[in-house]
Every structure is written in C-alpha cells, then in structure tokens.
Amino acid sequence: MILNKSIGQFLLATLATYGFTIYFKLPKKVRLITSALSGFIWVVYELLFAFSDNYMISYLLSSLLIGVCSEFFAVCFKKPATVFTLPCLVPLVPGAGMYYIMYYFIESDYVVMREHVIKTTLTTSALALGIVLSQGIVRIIRELIKNYKSNRINNNLTHE
C-alpha cells in the first residue's frame, strides 16, 4: 500500500516539476534528472513525515537533501546549483498554506488564519534553512578537500 502510494506521488511530483522545467526553460539535458530528483525528494519528505510526524523536521531534512544533491549535480553537469534547487522545491512549497491564509482572511476567521500563517512561515523557514545549511556543508567539505590536496602536494614537494 505504501509502495503504491509512493510510486504515484513520485510520478506526480516528477511530472509537475518537469512542467516547471519546461516553463522556466531549463537546459534539456538536466530536465529529466531534476524532475526525477524532485519526485525522489517528495517521497523522502512523505516518508520522513510518516515516521517523525513532524513537518518541520521533514521539510528541513528534505531541503537539506535538495541542497546537497543540487550541489553534486551542479558539479556533474557543470551548471549552477539553482538549476536543480529551484525546481526541486516546487512540490514542497506550501502553496496550500498561502491559499488558506488568504481564504480565512477573506472569511474574517483570524484565529484559523493565524494558525496557517504560523505553520506556513515555519515551513518556508525550514525550507530556506535546509538549503542554506546544505550550501554551508558543501562549502566546508570543498575547503577540506582543497586543503587536503594542497597539503598532500606540499608534502610531496618537501620529501623530494
């Protein structure tokens, strides 16, 4: 049952993201990998939420994974990481939350509206924090690799 649901959600998220990649005119050679990554991230989010029952942790870890994968694919395809990051965020962006904020505002139900404002704000903050953390982690790893390589080269030169 969970597998069938996950496959369906993977396909829907992948197709939705593929539409965005066409609309935003992403290079053709990265459209499919970006869309598949987006579908995979959505399934990861759903599984994290099913196990933790905490949408904040689920959004944070999912966006962290988006950032790390985007940086990896940016190196592989020699494209900016945003080419992969932005489309992958499409299924995770809390559009329904924004809709309900406006709906309850129009209906003058400010108590329910406030709950949606808080949840949507926390959700978008978790998404942004995950992306920022992933970029920081990747930058630290790159510096460590660079320092390791330069130390190795310096050690080889001094031993000769």
Secondary structure, 3 states (H helix, E strand, C coil): CHHHHHHHHHHHHHHHHHHHHHHCCCCHHHHHHHHHHHHHHHHHHHHHHHHHCCHHHHHHHHHHHHHHHHHHHHHHHCCCCHHHHHHHHCCCCCHHHHHHHHHHHHCCCHHHHHHHHHHHHHHHHHHHHHHHHHHHHHHHHHHHHHHHHHHHHHHHHHHC
